[in-house]
Amino acid sequence: MSAFWDSWRKEIIRGATLFCGVLVIGFFVHYVVGRGRQVVGTNLPAALRDLRSQFDPDGGGGPRTTGATWTYRAKIAPQQWVWIHNTRGSITVDPAKADSLQITAVKTYSSSDTASVHLVAVPYDGGIAVCAVWPGNDGSCRPGKDVRSGRTHGNDVAVDFTVRLPPRVRLGAMTQIGDVHVKGVSAPLFVGTVSGDLDAETTQGPVSAFSVNGNVRVRMRAFGDTGAVSVVTVNGSVTAELPSRLDADVEAKTINGSITTDYPLTVTGRFTSHTLKGTVGGGGRDVHITTVNGSVTLKKAI
C-alpha cells in the first residue's frame, strides 16, 4: 500500500492536503458537538467534492480522436502475475477462456502527439509487466506497486486498456486518472486508481483496492491464499462482498457516512465518525475498509 501511494505522491498531494484539512474540521466538529450535524452533514461533503476538480479525467474535455490499437499476446502460467501500469485512462479486465493473455490498448487524444506515449511489455520470471509510458518516465517498465509512468501535464493522450486474463493468474492493475473494472478472475488482486471508480471481483482473493476520489466495490467468493484484505478510498462509498463463511478480524471506518453489515458486528460512533470492529468466525485474517466521505457496506457474497 505504501509503495502505491509513494509512487504517485506528487500527483495526489493536493488531494491529501484537502483530506488533512477535512480531518481537522472533523475533530473540531467532534469537540463542538452542538454544531456537529450541520458541519459534517453539509460542509464536509462539499469540501471533499472539490477533489474532483484536482484531477481531470477527460484531459481538458472537447472532442477526442482515436488512434491505432496496440495488441499484446502471450502464454502465462497460473499463479504468475500480470501488472498493468497506466496514468491517464481506464483498465478493463475480463476472463480469458484459455492460458493465453491478450491485452489491447487504445490511445485517444485531443491535440497531443500519440507517439509521445509508449506502450511497453516486459516478461519476467514471475509474469509480465505492461506499461503506458508518458514523457518524463525513465523508460523502465517493471512489475510491482511502485512503477512511475511519467507525467501527463500538458499531454492530453489517454490510454484505455482491455485485458483478457487467463484463469488463476494474479493481477496488479493501476491507473492515476480513470476507472478500473475487473470481473470474472480467479486469483488475488492488487488494483488502484487516484481519481476514478473501481469495481473488482474474483473467485479467489485476497484483494487490495485503493482510490482517492471514487467509489470502490470489491467482491470475492473465497480466499485462495493468506493475506489481508484492504479497501480504501477518501471521497466515495465502499462496498465489500466477502465469503459468507468468513474467518477474519474486521475493521471498517467512515467519517461522513453510514456503515451496514451482513455479519454479526456492531457499529459504533455518532456525528463525525462511525466504526465497525470485531471478529467473524475464528478470526485470523485482517479485513480493513476505510473511507472519509461515503458509506461502507459489508455484504455476504452470494
LOLUMTI-608326 format. One line per 5 residues: number of its first residue (from 1); their letters; for each residue x, y, z negated of N, C-alpha, C. Coordinates in nm, 2 decimals, m for minus. Layout:
NUM	A	X/Y/Z/X/Y/Z/X/Y/Z | ...
//
This chain:
1	MSAFW	0.08/m0.12/0.00/0.00/0.00/0.00/0.09/0.13/0.00 | 0.19/0.13/m0.08/0.28/0.25/m0.09/0.35/0.27/0.04 | 0.39/0.16/0.11/0.46/0.18/0.23/0.36/0.24/0.34 | 0.24/0.21/0.33/0.14/0.26/0.43/0.13/0.41/0.41 | 0.11/0.45/0.28/0.09/0.60/0.26/0.22/0.67/0.29
6	DSWRK	0.34/0.61/0.25/0.46/0.68/0.27/0.49/0.71/0.42 | 0.45/0.61/0.50/0.48/0.62/0.65/0.40/0.74/0.71 | 0.29/0.79/0.65/0.22/0.90/0.71/0.20/1.01/0.61 | 0.29/1.03/0.52/0.27/1.12/0.41/0.26/1.27/0.46 | 0.33/1.30/0.57/0.33/1.43/0.63/0.19/1.46/0.69
11	EIIRG	0.13/1.36/0.75/0.01/1.38/0.82/m0.11/1.39/0.72 | m0.10/1.33/0.60/m0.22/1.33/0.51/m0.19/1.43/0.39 | m0.09/1.51/0.40/m0.06/1.59/0.28/m0.17/1.69/0.25 | m0.23/1.74/0.36/m0.34/1.84/0.34/m0.46/1.77/0.27 | m0.49/1.65/0.32/m0.60/1.57/0.25/m0.57/1.54/0.11
16	ATLFC	m0.44/1.50/0.08/m0.40/1.47/m0.05/m0.41/1.59/m0.15 | m0.37/1.71/m0.09/m0.38/1.83/m0.17/m0.52/1.86/m0.21 | m0.61/1.85/m0.11/m0.75/1.87/m0.14/m0.80/1.77/m0.24 | m0.76/1.64/m0.23/m0.80/1.54/m0.32/m0.76/1.57/m0.46 | m0.64/1.62/m0.48/m0.59/1.66/m0.62/m0.67/1.77/m0.67
21	GVLVI	m0.70/1.87/m0.58/m0.79/1.98/m0.63/m0.92/1.94/m0.67 | m0.98/1.84/m0.60/m1.11/1.79/m0.64/m1.10/1.71/m0.77 | m1.00/1.64/m0.80/m0.98/1.58/m0.93/m0.98/1.68/m1.04 | m0.91/1.79/m1.02/m0.91/1.89/m1.12/m1.05/1.94/m1.15 | m1.12/1.97/m1.04/m1.26/2.01/m1.06/m1.34/1.91/m1.14
26	GFFVH	m1.32/1.78/m1.10/m1.39/1.67/m1.17/m1.37/1.67/m1.32 | m1.24/1.68/m1.36/m1.21/1.68/m1.50/m1.26/1.80/m1.57 | m1.26/1.91/m1.50/m1.31/2.03/m1.57/m1.46/2.02/m1.59 | m1.53/1.96/m1.49/m1.67/1.95/m1.50/m1.70/1.85/m1.61 | m1.62/1.74/m1.62/m1.64/1.65/m1.73/m1.64/1.71/m1.87
31	YVVGR	m1.55/1.81/m1.88/m1.53/1.89/m2.00/m1.65/1.98/m2.03 | m1.69/2.05/m1.92/m1.81/2.14/m1.93/m1.93/2.06/m1.88 | m1.98/1.97/m1.97/m2.08/1.87/m1.93/m2.21/1.94/m1.89 | m2.24/2.06/m1.94/m2.37/2.12/m1.91/m2.38/2.15/m1.76 | m2.27/2.18/m1.69/m2.27/2.21/m1.55/m2.23/2.09/m1.46
36	GRQVV	m2.21/1.97/m1.53/m2.16/1.86/m1.45/m2.24/1.82/m1.34 | m2.37/1.80/m1.35/m2.45/1.76/m1.24/m2.45/1.85/m1.12 | m2.45/1.98/m1.15/m2.45/2.08/m1.04/m2.32/2.07/m0.96 | m2.21/2.07/m1.03/m2.08/2.08/m0.95/m2.05/1.95/m0.89 | m2.07/1.84/m0.96/m2.03/1.71/m0.90/m2.13/1.67/m0.79
41	GTNLP	m2.25/1.71/m0.81/m2.35/1.67/m0.71/m2.35/1.75/m0.58 | m2.30/1.88/m0.59/m2.30/1.97/m0.48/m2.17/2.01/m0.43 | m2.08/2.07/m0.52/m1.96/2.12/m0.48/m1.85/2.02/m0.44 | m1.85/1.91/m0.51/m1.75/1.80/m0.48/m1.77/1.75/m0.34 | m1.89/1.70/m0.30/m1.91/1.65/m0.17/m1.88/1.76/m0.06
46	AALRD	m1.92/1.88/m0.09/m1.89/1.99/0.01/m1.74/2.01/0.03 | m1.66/2.00/m0.08/m1.52/2.01/m0.07/m1.46/1.90/0.00 | m1.50/1.78/m0.02/m1.44/1.66/0.04/m1.48/1.65/0.19 | m1.60/1.71/0.23/m1.63/1.71/0.37/m1.53/1.79/0.45 | m1.46/1.88/0.38/m1.36/1.96/0.45/m1.25/1.87/0.50
51	LRSQF	m1.23/1.75/0.45/m1.13/1.66/0.50/m1.14/1.64/0.65 | m1.27/1.64/0.70/m1.29/1.61/0.84/m1.23/1.72/0.93 | m1.22/1.84/0.88/m1.15/1.95/0.96/m1.00/1.94/0.95 | m0.94/1.86/0.86/m0.80/1.84/0.86/m0.75/1.75/0.97 | m0.83/1.67/1.03/m0.79/1.58/1.13/m0.88/1.59/1.25
56	DPDGG	m0.83/1.58/1.37/m0.91/1.60/1.49/m0.91/1.47/1.57 | m1.01/1.39/1.55/m1.01/1.26/1.63/m1.03/1.27/1.78 | m1.08/1.38/1.82/m1.10/1.40/1.97/m1.00/1.47/2.04 | m0.89/1.51/1.97/m0.78/1.57/2.04/m0.81/1.71/2.09 | m0.90/1.78/2.03/m0.94/1.91/2.07/m1.07/1.92/2.15
61	GGPRT	m1.13/1.80/2.17/m1.26/1.80/2.24/m1.25/1.82/2.39 | m1.36/1.84/2.46/m1.36/1.86/2.60/m1.36/1.73/2.68 | m1.37/1.74/2.81/m1.37/1.62/2.90/m1.23/1.55/2.89 | m1.24/1.41/2.90/m1.12/1.33/2.90/m1.11/1.24/3.02 | m0.99/1.22/3.06/m0.97/1.13/3.18/m0.90/1.00/3.13
66	TGATW	m0.95/0.89/3.19/m0.90/0.76/3.16/m0.78/0.72/3.25 | m0.67/0.68/3.18/m0.55/0.63/3.26/m0.56/0.48/3.28 | m0.44/0.43/3.32/m0.43/0.29/3.36/m0.44/0.20/3.23 | m0.47/0.08/3.25/m0.48/m0.02/3.14/m0.35/m0.10/3.13 | m0.30/m0.10/3.00/m0.19/m0.18/2.97/m0.23/m0.31/2.91
71	TYRAK	m0.17/m0.43/2.95/m0.21/m0.56/2.91/m0.09/m0.64/2.86 | m0.11/m0.71/2.75/0.00/m0.80/2.70/m0.07/m0.93/2.66 | 0.00/m1.04/2.70/m0.05/m1.17/2.66/0.07/m1.25/2.61 | 0.04/m1.34/2.51/0.15/m1.42/2.45/0.09/m1.54/2.37 | 0.16/m1.65/2.36/0.12/m1.76/2.27/0.17/m1.72/2.13
76	IAPQQ	0.08/m1.75/2.03/0.12/m1.72/1.89/0.06/m1.83/1.81 | 0.14/m1.87/1.71/0.10/m1.99/1.62/0.02/m1.94/1.50 | m0.06/m2.03/1.45/m0.13/m2.00/1.32/m0.04/m1.96/1.21 | m0.08/m1.87/1.13/m0.01/m1.81/1.01/0.09/m1.71/1.05 | 0.12/m1.69/1.18/0.21/m1.58/1.22/0.13/m1.45/1.21
81	WVWIH	0.20/m1.33/1.23/0.14/m1.20/1.22/0.13/m1.13/1.35 | 0.03/m1.06/1.38/0.02/m0.96/1.49/0.00/m0.83/1.42 | 0.10/m0.73/1.45/0.09/m0.60/1.40/0.06/m0.50/1.51 | m0.04/m0.42/1.49/m0.08/m0.32/1.59/m0.06/m0.18/1.52 | 0.03/m0.10/1.58/0.05/0.03/1.52/0.01/0.14/1.62
86	NTRGS	m0.08/0.22/1.58/m0.13/0.33/1.66/m0.13/0.46/1.59 | m0.15/0.57/1.66/m0.15/0.70/1.59/m0.28/0.77/1.62 | m0.32/0.80/1.74/m0.45/0.85/1.78/m0.52/0.75/1.87 | m0.63/0.70/1.82/m0.71/0.61/1.90/m0.76/0.49/1.81 | m0.85/0.42/1.86/m0.92/0.31/1.79/m0.84/0.18/1.80
91	ITVDP	m0.88/0.08/1.72/m0.83/m0.05/1.73/m0.95/m0.14/1.71 | m0.98/m0.23/1.81/m1.09/m0.32/1.80/m1.04/m0.46/1.82 | m1.07/m0.55/1.72/m1.02/m0.69/1.72/m1.14/m0.78/1.73 | m1.13/m0.88/1.82/m1.23/m0.99/1.83/m1.16/m1.12/1.84 | m1.23/m1.23/1.81/m1.16/m1.36/1.81/m1.14/m1.41/1.95
96	AKADS	m1.02/m1.48/1.97/m0.99/m1.55/2.09/m1.03/m1.69/2.08 | m1.06/m1.76/2.19/m1.10/m1.90/2.18/m0.99/m2.00/2.18 | m0.87/m1.95/2.22/m0.75/m2.04/2.22/m0.64/m1.98/2.15 | m0.52/m2.03/2.17/m0.40/m1.98/2.09/m0.33/m1.87/2.17 | m0.39/m1.81/2.27/m0.33/m1.71/2.34/m0.38/m1.57/2.29
101	LQITA	m0.28/m1.49/2.26/m0.31/m1.35/2.22/m0.32/m1.26/2.34 | m0.43/m1.18/2.34/m0.44/m1.08/2.45/m0.47/m0.94/2.40 | m0.39/m0.85/2.44/m0.40/m0.71/2.40/m0.42/m0.62/2.52 | m0.52/m0.53/2.52/m0.53/m0.43/2.62/m0.53/m0.30/2.55 | m0.47/m0.20/2.62/m0.46/m0.06/2.57/m0.50/0.03/2.68
106	VKTYS	m0.59/0.12/2.65/m0.63/0.22/2.75/m0.60/0.36/2.70 | m0.53/0.44/2.78/m0.50/0.58/2.74/m0.60/0.67/2.80 | m0.64/0.77/2.72/m0.72/0.88/2.77/m0.65/1.01/2.73 | m0.69/1.12/2.81/m0.62/1.24/2.79/m0.70/1.36/2.84 | m0.67/1.48/2.79/m0.73/1.60/2.85/m0.64/1.67/2.94
111	SSDTA	m0.52/1.70/2.89/m0.42/1.77/2.97/m0.28/1.72/2.96 | m0.25/1.64/2.85/m0.11/1.59/2.83/m0.08/1.48/2.93 | 0.05/1.45/2.94/0.10/1.35/3.03/0.10/1.22/2.96 | 0.02/1.12/3.02/0.01/0.99/2.96/0.14/0.92/2.95 | 0.24/0.95/3.04/0.37/0.89/3.03/0.45/0.92/2.91
116	SVHLV	0.40/1.03/2.84/0.48/1.07/2.71/0.45/0.97/2.60 | 0.35/0.88/2.61/0.32/0.78/2.51/0.35/0.65/2.57 | 0.44/0.57/2.50/0.48/0.44/2.55/0.42/0.33/2.47 | 0.39/0.22/2.54/0.34/0.10/2.48/0.44/m0.01/2.48 | 0.47/m0.06/2.36/0.58/m0.15/2.34/0.54/m0.28/2.26
121	AVPYD	0.58/m0.39/2.31/0.55/m0.52/2.24/0.69/m0.58/2.21 | 0.70/m0.62/2.08/0.83/m0.68/2.03/0.80/m0.81/1.96 | 0.83/m0.93/2.02/0.82/m1.05/1.95/0.93/m1.06/1.85 | 0.90/m1.13/1.73/1.00/m1.16/1.63/0.96/m1.29/1.57 | 1.05/m1.34/1.48/1.03/m1.48/1.43/0.90/m1.50/1.36
126	GGIAV	0.84/m1.40/1.30/0.72/m1.41/1.23/0.59/m1.38/1.31 | 0.61/m1.34/1.44/0.49/m1.30/1.51/0.53/m1.20/1.62 | 0.44/m1.10/1.63/0.45/m0.99/1.74/0.41/m0.86/1.68 | 0.49/m0.76/1.71/0.45/m0.62/1.68/0.42/m0.54/1.81 | 0.31/m0.47/1.82/0.28/m0.39/1.93/0.25/m0.24/1.89
131	CAVWP	0.31/m0.15/1.95/0.31/m0.01/1.91/0.28/0.09/2.02 | 0.20/0.19/2.00/0.18/0.30/2.08/0.28/0.41/2.03 | 0.38/0.45/2.10/0.48/0.54/2.05/0.47/0.68/2.11 | 0.45/0.77/2.03/0.44/0.91/2.07/0.58/0.98/2.07 | 0.59/1.09/2.13/0.72/1.16/2.13/0.76/1.20/1.98
136	GNDGS	0.89/1.19/1.95/0.94/1.22/1.82/0.96/1.09/1.74 | 0.92/0.97/1.79/0.95/0.85/1.73/1.09/0.81/1.76 | 1.15/0.73/1.68/1.29/0.68/1.71/1.29/0.57/1.81 | 1.18/0.54/1.87/1.17/0.44/1.97/1.16/0.30/1.93 | 1.16/0.28/1.80/1.15/0.14/1.74/1.01/0.10/1.73
141	CRPGK	0.99/m0.03/1.74/0.86/m0.09/1.71/0.89/m0.22/1.64 | 0.83/m0.23/1.52/0.87/m0.34/1.43/0.75/m0.38/1.35 | 0.75/m0.50/1.29/0.64/m0.54/1.21/0.64/m0.47/1.07 | 0.53/m0.48/1.00/0.53/m0.42/0.87/0.44/m0.30/0.85 | 0.43/m0.25/0.73/0.34/m0.14/0.70/0.39/0.00/0.71
146	DVRSG	0.52/0.01/0.74/0.58/0.15/0.73/0.64/0.20/0.86 | 0.58/0.15/0.97/0.62/0.20/1.10/0.56/0.34/1.13 | 0.65/0.42/1.19/0.60/0.56/1.23/0.59/0.56/1.38 | 0.48/0.61/1.43/0.45/0.61/1.57/0.48/0.74/1.64 | 0.54/0.84/1.57/0.56/0.97/1.62/0.45/1.07/1.59
151	RTHGN	0.47/1.19/1.64/0.37/1.30/1.61/0.29/1.33/1.73 | 0.16/1.36/1.71/0.07/1.39/1.82/0.05/1.54/1.83 | 0.12/1.62/1.75/0.10/1.77/1.76/0.12/1.82/1.90 | 0.02/1.88/1.96/0.04/1.94/2.10/0.02/1.83/2.21 | m0.01/1.71/2.17/m0.02/1.60/2.27/m0.16/1.54/2.25
156	DVAVD	m0.24/1.55/2.35/m0.38/1.50/2.33/m0.41/1.36/2.38 | m0.31/1.28/2.41/m0.32/1.15/2.46/m0.38/1.06/2.34 | m0.48/0.98/2.37/m0.53/0.88/2.28/m0.51/0.74/2.34 | m0.49/0.64/2.25/m0.48/0.50/2.30/m0.58/0.42/2.22 | m0.66/0.35/2.29/m0.76/0.26/2.23/m0.72/0.11/2.26
161	FTVRL	m0.70/0.04/2.15/m0.65/m0.10/2.16/m0.77/m0.19/2.15 | m0.77/m0.30/2.23/m0.86/m0.41/2.22/m0.78/m0.54/2.21 | m0.80/m0.61/2.10/m0.72/m0.73/2.07/m0.81/m0.85/2.07 | m0.77/m0.96/2.13/m0.83/m1.09/2.12/m0.73/m1.18/2.04 | m0.77/m1.21/1.92/m0.68/m1.27/1.82/m0.71/m1.42/1.80
166	PPRVR	m0.61/m1.50/1.82/m0.64/m1.65/1.81/m0.67/m1.69/1.66 | m0.73/m1.80/1.64/m0.76/m1.85/1.50/m0.64/m1.86/1.41 | m0.67/m1.82/1.29/m0.57/m1.84/1.18/m0.44/m1.75/1.20 | m0.45/m1.65/1.28/m0.34/m1.56/1.30/m0.36/m1.44/1.21 | m0.26/m1.40/1.13/m0.28/m1.28/1.04/m0.26/m1.15/1.12
171	LGAMT	m0.33/m1.05/1.06/m0.34/m0.92/1.14/m0.30/m0.81/1.05 | m0.22/m0.72/1.10/m0.19/m0.59/1.05/m0.23/m0.48/1.15 | m0.33/m0.40/1.12/m0.38/m0.30/1.23/m0.39/m0.17/1.16 | m0.32/m0.07/1.21/m0.32/0.07/1.15/m0.32/0.17/1.26 | m0.40/0.27/1.23/m0.40/0.39/1.32/m0.41/0.51/1.23
176	QIGDV	m0.38/0.63/1.28/m0.39/0.75/1.20/m0.52/0.83/1.22 | m0.56/0.84/1.34/m0.68/0.91/1.38/m0.77/0.82/1.47 | m0.87/0.75/1.41/m0.95/0.66/1.49/m1.01/0.55/1.40 | m1.11/0.48/1.45/m1.17/0.38/1.38/m1.10/0.24/1.40 | m1.12/0.16/1.30/m1.07/0.02/1.31/m1.18/m0.08/1.29
181	HVKGV	m1.20/m0.17/1.39/m1.31/m0.27/1.38/m1.25/m0.41/1.40 | m1.27/m0.49/1.30/m1.22/m0.63/1.31/m1.33/m0.73/1.28 | m1.35/m0.83/1.37/m1.46/m0.92/1.34/m1.41/m1.06/1.39 | m1.47/m1.16/1.32/m1.45/m1.30/1.36/m1.31/m1.36/1.35 | m1.22/m1.30/1.27/m1.09/m1.35/1.25/m1.09/m1.45/1.13
186	SAPLF	m0.98/m1.52/1.11/m0.98/m1.63/1.01/m0.85/m1.64/0.94 | m0.80/m1.52/0.90/m0.67/m1.51/0.83/m0.66/m1.38/0.75 | m0.56/m1.36/0.66/m0.55/m1.24/0.58/m0.53/m1.12/0.67 | m0.58/m1.00/0.62/m0.58/m0.88/0.70/m0.51/m0.77/0.62 | m0.44/m0.68/0.69/m0.40/m0.55/0.63/m0.44/m0.45/0.74
191	VGTVS	m0.54/m0.36/0.70/m0.59/m0.27/0.80/m0.60/m0.13/0.74 | m0.58/m0.03/0.82/m0.59/0.11/0.76/m0.60/0.21/0.87 | m0.66/0.33/0.83/m0.67/0.45/0.91/m0.66/0.57/0.81 | m0.62/0.68/0.86/m0.62/0.80/0.79/m0.76/0.87/0.80 | m0.80/0.89/0.92/m0.93/0.96/0.95/m1.01/0.87/1.04
196	GDLDA	m1.10/0.80/0.99/m1.19/0.71/1.07/m1.26/0.61/0.98 | m1.36/0.54/1.04/m1.43/0.44/0.97/m1.35/0.31/0.99 | m1.37/0.22/0.89/m1.30/0.09/0.90/m1.40/m0.02/0.87 | m1.41/m0.12/0.95/m1.50/m0.24/0.94/m1.42/m0.36/0.97 | m1.41/m0.45/0.87/m1.32/m0.57/0.89/m1.39/m0.69/0.83
201	ETTQG	m1.38/m0.80/0.90/m1.44/m0.93/0.84/m1.35/m1.04/0.88 | m1.34/m1.14/0.79/m1.26/m1.26/0.81/m1.31/m1.37/0.73 | m1.29/m1.49/0.78/m1.34/m1.61/0.71/m1.24/m1.65/0.60 | m1.12/m1.60/0.60/m1.02/m1.63/0.50/m0.94/m1.50/0.47 | m0.97/m1.45/0.35/m0.89/m1.33/0.30/m0.76/m1.38/0.24
206	PVSAF	m0.69/m1.29/0.16/m0.75/m1.16/0.12/m0.74/m1.05/0.22 | m0.79/m0.93/0.19/m0.80/m0.82/0.27/m0.75/m0.70/0.20 | m0.66/m0.62/0.26/m0.62/m0.49/0.21/m0.67/m0.38/0.32 | m0.75/m0.29/0.27/m0.81/m0.19/0.37/m0.80/m0.05/0.31 | m0.76/0.04/0.39/m0.73/0.18/0.34/m0.78/0.28/0.44
211	SVNGN	m0.84/0.39/0.39/m0.88/0.50/0.47/m0.86/0.62/0.37 | m0.85/0.74/0.43/m0.86/0.87/0.36/m1.00/0.93/0.38 | m1.03/0.94/0.51/m1.15/1.01/0.54/m1.24/0.92/0.63 | m1.32/0.83/0.56/m1.41/0.75/0.64/m1.47/0.64/0.55 | m1.57/0.58/0.60/m1.64/0.47/0.53/m1.56/0.34/0.55
216	VRVRM	m1.56/0.25/0.45/m1.49/0.12/0.46/m1.58/0.01/0.43 | m1.58/m0.09/0.51/m1.66/m0.21/0.49/m1.57/m0.33/0.51 | m1.56/m0.42/0.41/m1.48/m0.55/0.43/m1.57/m0.66/0.40 | m1.55/m0.78/0.47/m1.63/m0.90/0.44/m1.54/m1.02/0.46 | m1.55/m1.11/0.36/m1.47/m1.23/0.37/m1.55/m1.34/0.30
221	RAFGD	m1.55/m1.46/0.37/m1.63/m1.57/0.32/m1.55/m1.66/0.22 | m1.41/m1.66/0.23/m1.33/m1.74/0.15/m1.19/m1.68/0.14 | m1.11/m1.73/0.05/m0.97/m1.68/0.03/m0.88/m1.79/0.08 | m0.79/m1.76/0.18/m0.70/m1.86/0.23/m0.57/m1.88/0.16 | m0.53/m1.78/0.08/m0.41/m1.79/0.00/m0.42/m1.69/m0.12
226	TGAVS	m0.32/m1.68/m0.20/m0.32/m1.59/m0.31/m0.30/m1.45/m0.26 | m0.33/m1.35/m0.35/m0.32/m1.21/m0.32/m0.43/m1.13/m0.36 | m0.41/m1.01/m0.40/m0.51/m0.92/m0.44/m0.59/m0.86/m0.33 | m0.71/m0.82/m0.36/m0.80/m0.75/m0.26/m0.80/m0.61/m0.30 | m0.77/m0.52/m0.20/m0.76/m0.38/m0.23/m0.84/m0.30/m0.12
231	VVTVN	m0.94/m0.23/m0.16/m1.02/m0.15/m0.07/m1.03/m0.01/m0.12 | m0.98/0.09/m0.04/m0.96/0.22/m0.09/m1.00/0.32/0.02 | m1.08/0.43/m0.02/m1.10/0.54/0.06/m1.11/0.67/m0.03 | m1.10/0.79/0.02/m1.12/0.91/m0.05/m1.26/0.97/m0.03 | m1.29/0.99/0.10/m1.41/1.05/0.14/m1.49/0.95/0.22
236	GSVTA	m1.57/0.87/0.15/m1.65/0.78/0.22/m1.70/0.67/0.13 | m1.80/0.59/0.17/m1.85/0.48/0.09/m1.77/0.35/0.12 | m1.78/0.26/0.02/m1.71/0.13/0.03/m1.81/0.02/0.01 | m1.81/m0.08/0.10/m1.88/m0.20/0.08/m1.79/m0.32/0.09 | m1.79/m0.40/m0.01/m1.71/m0.52/m0.01/m1.80/m0.64/m0.03
241	ELPSR	m1.79/m0.73/0.07/m1.87/m0.85/0.06/m1.77/m0.97/0.04 | m1.78/m1.03/m0.08/m1.69/m1.13/m0.12/m1.76/m1.27/m0.13 | m1.68/m1.38/m0.14/m1.74/m1.51/m0.15/m1.84/m1.52/m0.27 | m1.95/m1.59/m0.25/m2.04/m1.60/m0.36/m1.99/m1.67/m0.48 | m1.90/m1.76/m0.46/m1.83/m1.83/m0.58/m1.69/m1.76/m0.59
246	LDADV	m1.68/m1.67/m0.68/m1.56/m1.58/m0.69/m1.50/m1.60/m0.83 | m1.36/m1.62/m0.83/m1.29/m1.61/m0.95/m1.19/m1.49/m0.94 | m1.22/m1.39/m1.01/m1.15/m1.26/m0.99/m1.16/m1.17/m1.11 | m1.07/m1.08/m1.12/m1.08/m0.97/m1.22/m1.11/m0.85/m1.13 | m1.23/m0.79/m1.15/m1.28/m0.69/m1.06/m1.28/m0.55/m1.12
251	EAKTI	m1.24/m0.45/m1.05/m1.24/m0.31/m1.10/m1.28/m0.23/m0.98 | m1.39/m0.14/m1.00/m1.44/m0.05/m0.90/m1.46/0.08/m0.96 | m1.43/0.19/m0.88/m1.44/0.33/m0.94/m1.49/0.42/m0.83 | m1.57/0.52/m0.87/m1.60/0.63/m0.78/m1.62/0.75/m0.87 | m1.59/0.87/m0.82/m1.62/1.00/m0.89/m1.76/1.05/m0.86
256	NGSIT	m1.79/1.06/m0.73/m1.92/1.11/m0.69/m1.99/1.01/m0.61 | m2.07/0.92/m0.68/m2.14/0.82/m0.61/m2.18/0.71/m0.71 | m2.27/0.62/m0.66/m2.32/0.51/m0.74/m2.24/0.38/m0.71 | m2.25/0.28/m0.81/m2.19/0.15/m0.79/m2.31/0.05/m0.81 | m2.32/m0.04/m0.71/m2.41/m0.15/m0.72/m2.34/m0.28/m0.70
261	TDYPL	m2.38/m0.39/m0.76/m2.31/m0.52/m0.76/m2.41/m0.63/m0.76 | m2.37/m0.74/m0.68/m2.45/m0.86/m0.69/m2.39/m0.96/m0.80 | m2.28/m0.92/m0.85/m2.21/m1.00/m0.95/m2.25/m0.96/m1.09 | m2.24/m1.05/m1.19/m2.28/m1.01/m1.33/m2.17/m0.92/m1.40 | m2.17/m0.80/m1.35/m2.07/m0.70/m1.41/m2.15/m0.57/m1.44
266	TVTGR	m2.10/m0.50/m1.54/m2.17/m0.38/m1.60/m2.10/m0.26/m1.54 | m2.19/m0.16/m1.50/m2.14/m0.03/m1.45/m2.15/0.07/m1.57 | m2.04/0.14/m1.59/m2.04/0.24/m1.70/m2.01/0.38/m1.64 | m2.04/0.49/m1.72/m2.00/0.62/m1.68/m2.12/0.70/m1.64 | m2.10/0.84/m1.66/m2.21/0.93/m1.63/m2.15/1.06/m1.57
271	FTSHT	m2.23/1.13/m1.49/m2.19/1.26/m1.44/m2.07/1.25/m1.34 | m1.95/1.26/m1.39/m1.83/1.28/m1.30/m1.77/1.15/m1.26 | m1.80/1.03/m1.31/m1.74/0.91/m1.27/m1.82/0.79/m1.30 | m1.80/0.68/m1.23/m1.86/0.56/m1.25/m1.76/0.45/m1.24 | m1.76/0.35/m1.33/m1.66/0.25/m1.33/m1.73/0.11/m1.35
276	LKGTV	m1.68/0.01/m1.28/m1.72/m0.12/m1.30/m1.60/m0.21/m1.32 | m1.60/m0.28/m1.43/m1.48/m0.36/m1.46/m1.52/m0.49/m1.53 | m1.46/m0.60/m1.49/m1.49/m0.72/m1.56/m1.43/m0.84/m1.49 | m1.46/m0.96/m1.54/m1.41/m1.09/m1.49/m1.53/m1.17/m1.43 | m1.51/m1.22/m1.31/m1.61/m1.30/m1.24/m1.55/m1.44/m1.24
281	GGGGR	m1.63/m1.54/m1.28/m1.59/m1.68/m1.28/m1.47/m1.69/m1.37 | m1.36/m1.76/m1.32/m1.24/m1.79/m1.40/m1.14/m1.67/m1.40 | m1.17/m1.57/m1.32/m1.07/m1.46/m1.31/m0.95/m1.50/m1.23 | m0.84/m1.42/m1.24/m0.71/m1.45/m1.19/m0.67/m1.38/m1.06 | m0.77/m1.34/m0.98/m0.74/m1.27/m0.86/m0.78/m1.12/m0.88
286	DVHIT	m0.70/m1.02/m0.85/m0.73/m0.88/m0.87/m0.81/m0.83/m0.75 | m0.92/m0.77/m0.78/m1.01/m0.70/m0.67/m1.02/m0.56/m0.71 | m0.97/m0.47/m0.64/m0.97/m0.32/m0.67/m1.05/m0.25/m0.56 | m1.15/m0.17/m0.59/m1.23/m0.10/m0.50/m1.24/0.04/m0.55 | m1.20/0.14/m0.47/m1.19/0.28/m0.51/m1.24/0.38/m0.41
291	TVNGS	m1.32/0.48/m0.45/m1.34/0.59/m0.36/m1.36/0.71/m0.45 | m1.36/0.83/m0.39/m1.38/0.95/m0.47/m1.52/1.01/m0.44 | m1.55/1.03/m0.31/m1.68/1.08/m0.28/m1.75/0.97/m0.19 | m1.83/0.89/m0.26/m1.91/0.79/m0.19/m1.95/0.68/m0.29 | m2.04/0.60/m0.24/m2.09/0.49/m0.32/m2.00/0.37/m0.30
296	VTLKK	m2.02/0.27/m0.40/m1.95/0.14/m0.39/m2.05/0.03/m0.40 | m2.05/m0.06/m0.31/m2.14/m0.17/m0.31/m2.06/m0.30/m0.30 | m2.08/m0.39/m0.40/m2.01/m0.51/m0.41/m2.12/m0.62/m0.39 | m2.10/m0.70/m0.28/m2.21/m0.79/m0.24/m2.15/m0.93/m0.23 | m2.24/m1.03/m0.24/m2.20/m1.17/m0.21/m2.22/m1.20/m0.06
301	AI	m2.11/m1.24/0.00/m2.12/m1.27/0.14/m2.21/m1.39/0.17 | m2.30/m1.38/0.26/m2.39/m1.49/0.30/m2.33/m1.58/0.40
//
